[in-house]
């Protein structure tokens, strides 16, 4: 090789080496920023900070523990699982079962899956009404049939048709005379309920409730609490017990100024119910600081009493000028007329005992004597409040009755018949409500559940008469009042501010 060629090769090698060195230098410069940047000087901290690093290391460990939030949320999400327990909708499950709660034992005499049998027992007063002796109360049996058919048409009482049967006894019948009707209803007809319209004796009620163990429902009539107790919860009444009525009598009479400065006497029948009433009356008078100057008990059978004249002589001899009377209507009317003939005209106080404060009795007895004005000064104590206006219940019932029968009663001229429609209608409605409650509560109806159904009827209302039934109270009315007899209309007029609410 020539010197020139050698030198050229040397220069080429030097140039190649320079190019290689430049290339290496540029490659190192690209890596050096990592080593040269301040970050690497503090980078060791992350390397030394495994303590902070543990947090991420712990967090994963904790997060699974905290992440139970998703895992816990399912645990909290039992809300969907708990919702059925919180929602009362599942509660109605009992309704799906025929007997949601244990059914109390009770008689099913007169009660089937299809029928409830009811006997209506009443005094046959139609002949007296036609003779004008008693006011016209309309066609009572038809009332019951009309309203029973209305209930049956809308599904029945507790899903059962009400079957109505009727039995009558003579007006003024004694307990002995009424027994035949009770036996026919309970033994022959095998009814579940005996419904007494009025004029019934305590013995006849006990024939149904105690002797034959049937439910009895009274439209009217004052009986001692003892009769309710002996009936063992089977007696319900739209009237009041002797104790509640008579116990309030002196208080209301005294508030009206009828007792102060008076000499008081009592005329009654020598019968058990009157004896109870006399004891209650004397106790209530004593509480007010009064006492009786004399008490006369006359021999009575049914609605008739003897020795009225002897009783009057004793009253006069004792100087009595105000008489509490609980004799039946006929002997009471005789006492008033005989007293007047002897120039003895005391202030007479009567009550719902023996129905003496009823308009029907006023028209039959007080208004038919030779001198009706003799009964001025007669005051009647009653749970039967004057209707201040035609009430909604009786108005609606009469509208139904008229639509079905075409018969319409005027609220004034035919007041007794108009009112009778409301009373009979209320009994059927109460029976329907009691049976429906029994069926809905127990899935069936028997005597015990039907009694409980009646006891749930805590809002009793008929006209202005208000009251209630409960497990411990089977006489409905809770308000009493004082009325004055008016001879010109042979009617009773309620005194102002005379109403008093009784303890329930």
C-alpha positions in Angstrom: 0.0 0.0 0.0 1.2 3.4 -0.9 1.8 6.0 1.7 -1.0 8.0 0.3 -3.4 5.1 0.5 -2.3 4.3 4.1 -2.9 7.9 5.2 -6.3 7.8 3.6 -7.2 4.7 5.5 -6.0 6.2 8.7 -8.2 9.3 8.2 -11.2 7.0 7.4 -10.7 5.0 10.6 -10.4 8.3 12.6 -13.7 9.6 11.1 -15.4 6.3 11.8 -14.2 6.3 15.4 -15.5 9.9 15.8 -18.8 9.0 14.4 -19.0 6.0 16.7 -18.1 8.1 19.7 -20.7 10.7 18.8 -23.3 8.0 18.5 -22.4 6.6 22.0 -22.4 10.1 23.5 -25.8 10.8 22.2 -27.2 7.5 23.5 -25.8 8.2 26.9 -27.4 11.7 26.9 -30.7 10.1 26.3 -30.4 7.9 29.4 -28.7 10.3 31.6 -31.7 12.6 32.2 -33.1 9.8 34.4 -29.9 9.6 36.4 -29.3 13.4 36.3 -32.9 14.7 37.1 -33.5 15.7 40.6 -36.2 13.0 40.8 -33.6 10.3 41.1 -32.2 12.2 44.1 -35.6 12.0 45.8 -36.4 8.7 44.2 -34.7 6.8 46.9 -37.5 8.1 49.2 -40.1 6.0 47.4 -37.6 3.3 47.7 -37.2 4.1 51.4 -40.9 4.6 51.9 -42.1 1.2 52.0 -43.9 2.6 55.0 -46.2 4.7 52.8 -46.1 1.9 50.4 -47.6 -0.4 53.0 -50.6 1.8 52.9 -51.3 0.8 49.4 -50.3 -2.6 50.6 -52.6 -2.3 53.6 -55.3 -0.7 51.6 -55.7 -3.7 49.5 -55.8 -5.7 52.7 -58.2 -3.3 54.2 -60.2 -2.7 51.1 -61.2 -6.3 51.0 -62.2 -5.6 54.6 -63.8 -2.3 53.7 -65.0 -3.7 50.5 -67.4 -5.7 52.4 -69.3 -2.5 51.8 -70.3 -4.2 48.6 -70.2 -7.4 50.6 -72.0 -5.7 53.5 -74.5 -4.0 51.1 -75.8 -7.4 50.3 -75.9 -7.8 54.0 -77.7 -4.5 54.3 -79.8 -5.3 51.3 -81.9 -7.7 53.3 -84.3 -4.8 52.9 -85.8 -6.6 50.0 -85.6 -9.7 52.2 -87.0 -7.9 55.2 -89.6 -5.9 53.2 -92.1 -8.8 53.3 -91.8 -8.9 57.1 -92.3 -5.2 57.4 -95.1 -5.0 54.9 -98.5 -5.7 56.6 -99.8 -6.9 53.3 -98.7 -10.4 54.0 -100.6 -10.1 57.3 -103.9 -10.7 55.5 -102.8 -14.2 55.1 -105.3 -15.1 57.9 -108.1 -14.0 55.6 -107.1 -16.7 53.2 -107.7 -19.3 56.0 -111.3 -20.0 56.9 -110.5 -19.6 60.6 -107.9 -16.8 61.1 -108.2 -17.1 64.9 -109.5 -19.9 67.1 -113.3 -20.0 66.9 -115.0 -19.9 70.3 -117.4 -22.7 71.0 -121.1 -21.8 70.6 -124.5 -23.2 69.8 -125.5 -23.3 66.2 -129.2 -24.0 66.9 -131.1 -21.9 64.3 -127.9 -21.1 62.4 -126.8 -23.0 59.3 -124.4 -22.1 56.5 -127.4 -20.6 54.7 -129.9 -19.4 57.3 -130.3 -17.6 60.6 -133.8 -18.2 62.1 -135.4 -15.4 64.1 -138.8 -15.5 66.0 -140.7 -12.2 66.5 -142.8 -12.4 69.7 -145.3 -9.6 70.3 -148.6 -8.7 71.8 -151.5 -8.9 69.3 -152.8 -5.3 69.7 -154.4 -5.0 66.3 -158.0 -5.2 67.6 -157.3 -2.4 70.1 -155.7 -0.3 67.4 -158.7 -0.8 65.2 -161.0 0.2 68.1 -159.0 3.4 68.5 -157.9 2.3 72.0 -154.3 2.1 70.9 -152.6 4.2 68.2 -152.0 2.6 64.8 -148.5 1.2 64.6 -148.9 -0.1 61.1 -148.2 -3.7 59.9 -145.4 -4.7 62.2 -144.9 -8.3 60.8 -144.6 -6.8 57.3 -141.9 -4.4 58.5 -139.7 -7.3 59.5 -140.2 -9.2 56.3 -139.5 -6.2 54.1 -136.1 -5.4 55.8 -135.1 -9.0 56.1 -135.6 -9.5 52.4 -133.5 -6.3 51.8 -130.6 -7.9 53.7 -131.1 -11.3 52.0 -131.0 -9.6 48.6 -127.6 -8.0 49.3 -126.0 -11.3 50.5 -127.5 -12.0 53.8 -126.4 -11.6 57.4 -122.9 -13.1 57.5 -123.8 -14.7 54.2 -126.9 -16.2 55.6 -130.6 -15.5 54.8 -132.6 -14.1 57.7 -135.7 -16.3 58.1 -138.5 -14.6 60.1 -141.2 -16.4 62.1 -144.0 -14.9 64.2 -145.7 -15.7 67.5 -148.3 -13.6 69.3 -149.9 -13.5 72.7 -153.0 -11.5 73.9 -152.6 -7.8 75.1 -151.8 -7.7 78.8 -150.9 -11.4 78.8 -149.3 -12.8 82.0 -146.0 -14.7 82.0 -148.1 -18.0 81.9 -149.9 -16.8 78.8 -146.7 -15.8 77.1 -144.9 -19.1 77.8 -146.6 -20.8 74.8 -145.2 -18.3 72.4 -141.7 -18.8 73.9 -141.9 -22.6 73.7 -143.2 -22.5 70.1 -140.3 -20.3 69.0 -137.5 -22.1 70.8 -138.6 -25.8 70.8 -140.8 -26.0 67.7 -139.1 -23.5 65.4 -135.6 -24.0 66.8 -134.7 -20.3 66.3 -131.4 -18.7 67.0 -132.8 -15.4 68.2 -136.1 -14.5 70.0 -137.0 -10.9 69.3 -139.5 -9.3 71.8 -141.4 -6.3 70.4 -142.9 -5.2 73.7 -145.2 -6.1 76.6 -143.0 -9.0 77.6 -142.5 -10.3 81.2 -139.1 -11.1 82.8 -140.2 -14.7 83.0 -140.8 -14.9 79.3 -137.4 -13.4 78.6 -135.7 -16.0 80.9 -137.7 -18.7 79.1 -135.7 -17.8 76.0 -132.3 -16.9 77.4 -131.9 -19.1 80.5 -134.4 -21.9 79.9 -133.6 -22.5 76.2 -130.3 -20.7 75.9 -131.2 -18.5 73.0 -130.2 -14.9 72.2 -133.0 -12.5 73.1 -133.3 -9.0 71.7 -135.8 -6.6 73.3 -137.3 -3.6 71.4 -138.6 -2.1 74.7 -139.2 -3.0 78.3 -137.4 -2.2 81.5 -135.9 -5.2 83.3 -133.5 -5.5 86.4 -129.9 -6.2 85.8 -130.4 -9.6 87.5 -132.4 -10.7 84.4 -129.4 -9.7 82.2 -127.0 -11.6 84.5 -129.1 -14.7 84.5 -129.3 -14.5 80.7 -125.5 -15.1 80.7 -124.8 -12.5 78.1 -127.6 -13.6 75.7 -129.9 -10.6 76.4 -129.7 -7.3 74.4 -132.1 -4.4 74.6 -132.9 -1.2 72.9 -134.2 0.0 76.3 -132.6 0.4 79.7 -132.1 -1.6 82.9 -134.2 -0.8 86.0 -131.1 0.2 88.0 -129.9 2.8 85.4 -133.3 4.3 84.7 -134.8 4.5 88.2 -131.4 5.4 89.7 -131.5 8.7 87.8 -135.2 9.4 88.2 -135.1 11.4 91.5 -132.0 13.4 90.3 -133.8 14.7 87.1 -137.1 15.2 89.0 -135.4 17.2 91.7 -133.5 19.3 89.0 -137.0 20.2 87.6 -138.2 21.3 91.0 -140.7 18.5 91.4 -139.6 17.1 94.8 -138.6 20.0 97.1 -141.2 20.6 99.8 -143.3 17.6 98.7 -144.5 14.6 100.7 -143.5 11.6 98.6 -145.2 8.2 98.2 -144.8 5.1 96.0 -147.4 2.8 94.4 -146.2 -0.4 92.8 -147.2 -4.0 92.1 -146.2 -6.8 94.5 -143.9 -8.3 91.9 -140.2 -8.9 91.7 -139.3 -6.3 89.1 -141.2 -3.6 90.9 -139.6 -4.5 94.2 -136.2 -4.1 92.6 -137.2 -0.7 91.2 -138.5 0.4 94.7 -135.2 -0.4 96.3 -133.3 1.6 93.7 -135.7 4.5 94.0 -135.5 4.7 97.8 -131.7 4.6 97.6 -131.5 7.4 95.0 -134.0 9.5 97.0 -131.9 9.0 100.2 -128.8 10.2 98.4 -130.7 13.5 97.7 -132.0 13.8 101.3 -135.5 12.6 100.6 -137.6 9.7 101.9 -141.0 8.1 101.2 -143.9 8.8 103.5 -145.5 5.5 102.4 -145.0 2.7 99.9 -147.9 0.5 98.7 -147.5 -2.8 96.9 -150.7 -4.0 95.3 -151.5 -7.6 94.2 -150.9 -7.8 90.4 -151.3 -10.4 87.7 -150.0 -9.5 84.3 -151.1 -5.9 83.7 -154.0 -6.0 86.1 -153.8 -5.1 89.8 -156.4 -5.2 92.6 -157.0 -3.2 95.8 -156.2 0.1 94.1 -158.7 1.9 96.3 -157.0 0.6 99.4 -153.7 1.8 98.1 -155.1 5.3 97.5 -156.5 5.5 101.1 -153.1 4.8 102.5 -151.5 7.5 100.3 -154.1 10.0 101.4 -153.7 9.1 105.1 -149.9 9.7 104.8 -150.5 13.2 103.4 -148.8 12.3 100.1 -149.0 14.9 97.4 -146.4 13.5 95.0 -146.7 9.9 93.9 -144.0 7.8 92.2 -146.1 5.3 90.3 -144.9 2.0 88.6 -148.2 0.3 88.4 -149.2 -0.9 84.9 -151.3 1.5 82.7 -154.8 0.2 83.5 -154.6 0.2 87.4 -152.7 3.5 87.2 -155.6 5.1 85.2 -158.0 3.7 87.7 -156.0 5.2 90.6 -156.0 8.7 89.0 -159.8 8.7 88.4 -160.6 7.3 91.9 -158.3 9.8 93.5 -160.0 12.6 91.6 -163.5 11.4 92.7 -162.2 11.7 96.3 -160.8 15.2 95.7 -157.3 13.9 95.8 -155.2 15.1 92.9 -151.5 14.6 93.7 -148.6 15.3 91.4 -148.0 11.9 89.6 -144.6 10.8 88.4 -144.4 7.9 86.0 -141.6 6.4 83.9 -140.8 3.9 81.2 -141.4 1.1 83.7 -144.7 -0.4 82.4 -144.4 1.9 79.4 -146.2 4.7 81.2 -144.4 7.5 79.5 -145.2 6.3 76.0 -147.6 8.3 73.7 -149.5 5.1 72.9 -150.3 4.7 76.6 -151.1 8.4 76.9 -153.7 8.0 74.2 -155.1 4.7 75.4 -155.4 5.5 79.1 -155.0 9.2 79.9 -156.9 10.6 76.9 -159.9 8.2 77.0 -161.2 9.0 80.5 -164.2 11.1 81.3 -162.0 14.0 82.2 -158.5 13.9 80.5 -157.5 17.1 82.3 -157.1 15.1 85.5 -153.8 14.0 84.1 -152.4 17.6 84.1 -149.5 17.6 86.5 -148.4 14.2 85.2 -144.6 13.9 84.6 -142.9 11.0 82.7 -139.3 10.0 83.1 -137.9 8.3 80.0 -135.0 7.2 77.9 -137.2 7.9 74.9 -136.2 11.4 73.7 -138.5 13.5 71.6 -137.3 13.6 68.0 -136.3 17.1 67.4 -136.6 16.4 63.7 -137.2 13.3 61.6 -133.9 11.4 61.9 -131.9 10.1 59.0 -132.1 6.4 59.9 -135.9 6.3 60.2 -136.4 8.5 57.2 -134.2 6.2 55.0 -136.0 3.1 56.4 -139.4 4.5 55.6 -138.3 5.4 52.1 -137.2 1.8 51.5 -140.5 0.5 53.0 -142.6 2.8 50.8 -140.6 1.8 47.7 -141.2 -1.9 48.4 -144.8 -1.7 49.7 -146.3 1.5 48.3 -147.3 2.4 51.9 -146.3 5.8 53.2 -146.6 7.0 56.8 -146.8 10.7 57.7 -144.3 11.8 60.3 -147.0 13.6 62.3 -150.4 11.9 61.6 -148.9 8.4 61.6 -146.0 9.0 63.9 -146.3 5.6 65.7 -146.3 3.6 62.5 -143.5 5.8 61.0 -141.4 5.2 64.2 -142.2 1.5 64.2 -140.7 1.1 60.7 -137.5 2.7 62.0 -137.3 0.4 65.1 -137.9 -2.8 63.2 -135.4 -1.7 60.5 -132.8 -1.0 63.2 -133.1 -4.6 64.6 -132.5 -6.1 61.2 -129.6 -3.8 60.5 -128.0 -4.7 63.8 -128.4 -8.4 63.2 -126.8 -8.0 59.8 -123.9 -6.1 61.2 -123.3 -8.6 64.1 -123.4 -11.6 61.8 -121.1 -9.9 59.2 -118.6 -9.1 61.9 -118.7 -12.7 63.1 -118.2 -14.1 59.6 -115.4 -11.7 58.8 -113.6 -12.3 62.1 -114.0 -16.0 62.6 -115.1 -17.3 59.2 -118.3 -18.6 60.7 -121.3 -17.7 62.8 -122.4 -19.3 66.1 -124.2 -18.0 69.2 -121.0 -17.0 70.9 -119.6 -15.1 67.9 -122.9 -13.5 67.2 -123.1 -12.2 70.8 -119.6 -10.7 70.3 -120.8 -9.2 67.1 -123.6 -7.4 68.9 -121.2 -6.2 71.5 -119.1 -4.4 68.8 -122.1 -2.1 68.0 -120.7 0.7 70.1 -122.6 3.5 68.3 -126.3 3.0 68.9 -128.7 5.6 67.6 -132.4 5.7 67.0 -133.9 9.1 66.6 -132.4 11.3 69.3 -131.8 8.2 71.5 -128.1 7.5 71.6 -126.2 4.8 73.4 -123.9 1.8 73.0 -123.4 -1.9 73.7 -120.3 -3.5 75.0 -119.1 -6.8 76.6 -120.3 -5.4 80.0 -123.4 -3.4 78.9 -126.3 -4.9 76.9 -128.8 -2.1 77.4 -128.3 0.5 74.7 -129.6 4.0 75.7 -127.3 6.4 77.6 -129.5 9.5 78.0 -132.7 10.2 80.0 -135.1 13.0 80.2 -138.3 14.3 81.8 -141.6 15.0 79.9 -144.9 16.6 80.8 -148.2 15.2 79.7 -150.4 17.5 77.6 -154.1 16.6 77.8 -155.1 18.6 74.7 -153.0 16.4 72.4 -152.8 13.3 74.7 -149.1 13.4 74.2 -145.8 14.0 76.1 -143.7 17.1 75.7 -140.1 17.1 76.7 -139.1 19.7 79.3 -136.4 22.2 78.5 -132.9 21.3 79.7 -134.2 18.0 81.2 -131.8 15.6 79.4 -129.1 13.9 81.4 -126.3 11.7 80.2 -125.8 8.5 82.2 -122.5 6.7 83.0 -121.9 3.9 80.6 
